[in-house]
């Protein structure tokens, strides 16, 4: 099972990234645990300079922007191959 972390304070952009991640997981029919990370120290541990950030299986794949659903799907597919 994949672990997806949405890094951010809970702003509108962070919520949008979480929505996109959950929808892509659902559309792909995969098992994934989507976790919101709001603690600044936890976010900083991923070397994220600006939120929202997206981490898949402890690998930072996006930060400072809202990725497209197609990008998220590609990252998830890649993570599944290496899992």
Buried (B, 14 or more C-beta within 10 A) or exposed (E): EBEBBBBBBEEEBBBBBBBBBBEBBEEBEBEBEBEBBEEEEEBEEBEBEEBBBBBBBEEBBBBEBBBEEEBBBBBBEBBBEEE
